[in-house]
Amino acid sequence: VKRTPANYTSHVNEFKRLFGNYEFEITELIASNDKVYVRWKQTGKHMAEIDDFEPTQLPLIEYTSAVYRIEKKRIVEYWIQMDRLGFDLQLKANQKNTNNK
């Protein structure tokens, strides 16, 4: 994905639509030579449909990490990993909790 300021703004706005005003916490940051590793935690609420799961307004936490390659003070490549299984389990648990009310 080639990021521009406009499509990054769109990406953040989409995240806010899905999770509301979420918290973003960097939990680890390591730099070595031209690579930077960052791990973060985003905590929000399930505000819109995600992967066919109806919104529950219940908390959701997304754990993600990325490796960025830097040249001339700019990101030129990046690789992102997200805990999809953990996220899917949260969606299922939230749906179950909502259905049991």
VOGU-3710 file (C-alpha; in Angstrom, 3 decimals, decimal comma):
1> vkrtpanyts> 0,000/0,000/0,000  1,406/3,345/-0,987  0,388/5,856/1,668  -0,288/9,490/0,899  -1,426/12,086/3,436  -4,952/11,898/1,973  -5,332/8,124/2,053  -3,729/7,916/5,508  -6,288/10,448/6,745  -9,012/8,282/5,208
11> hvnefkrlfg> -7,546/5,209/6,945  -7,603/6,953/10,362  -11,157/8,229/9,789  -12,300/4,690/8,914  -10,695/3,395/12,098  -12,524/6,079/14,110  -15,812/5,070/12,459  -15,255/1,441/13,489  -13,815/2,038/16,981  -14,860/5,553/18,053
21> nyefeiteli> -12,347/7,761/19,814  -9,797/5,045/20,494  -6,631/5,093/22,584  -3,313/4,469/20,842  -0,398/3,274/22,983  3,085/2,431/21,721  4,245/-0,492/23,855  7,662/-1,096/22,290  10,026/0,801/20,004  13,385/-0,573/18,824
31> asndkvyvrw> 15,677/0,915/16,181  18,703/-0,681/14,554  20,500/0,617/11,475  17,807/1,364/8,860  14,999/-0,595/10,588  12,542/0,454/13,283  10,276/-2,016/15,080  7,119/-0,656/16,730  4,446/-2,525/18,669  1,218/-0,797/19,654
41> kqtgkhmaei> -2,150/-1,350/21,261  -5,323/0,374/20,084  -8,286/0,290/22,462  -11,727/1,370/21,320  -15,326/0,200/21,122  -17,114/-1,844/18,473  -19,047/1,027/16,832  -19,794/-0,328/13,317  -20,048/-3,657/11,505  -16,707/-5,497/11,330
51> ddfeptqlpl> -16,343/-8,765/9,394  -20,122/-9,368/9,529  -20,253/-8,758/13,299  -22,874/-6,168/14,224  -21,696/-3,335/16,514  -21,927/-4,093/20,240  -20,480/-0,862/21,723  -18,249/-3,201/23,794  -14,473/-2,725/24,116  -12,126/-4,054/21,435
61> ieytsavyri> -8,351/-4,126/21,636  -6,148/-4,472/18,574  -2,501/-5,510/18,989  -0,306/-4,665/16,024  3,390/-4,380/15,221  5,352/-3,101/12,274  8,873/-2,988/10,941  9,736/0,156/9,010  12,764/0,574/6,740  14,052/4,127/6,718
71> ekkriveywi> 16,044/5,955/4,038  16,910/9,647/4,209  14,563/10,112/7,205  11,588/8,639/5,305  9,752/5,341/5,514  10,423/3,498/2,260  9,044/0,060/3,181  7,026/-1,438/5,995  5,651/-4,779/7,134  2,691/-4,977/9,511
81> qmdrlgfdlq> 1,452/-7,862/11,649  -1,850/-7,887/13,545  -3,208/-10,407/16,034  -6,226/-11,400/13,908  -7,084/-14,490/15,973  -7,207/-12,522/19,217  -9,275/-9,818/17,536  -11,729/-12,344/16,060  -12,115/-14,020/19,463  -13,005/-10,629/20,967
91> lkanqkntnn> -15,633/-10,037/18,268  -17,174/-13,470/18,938  -17,134/-12,995/22,723  -18,699/-9,534/22,434  -21,427/-10,873/20,157  -22,139/-13,725/22,576  -22,272/-11,294/25,539  -24,684/-9,033/23,649  -26,924/-11,934/22,585  -27,127/-13,230/26,184
101> k> -28,550/-9,951/27,540
//
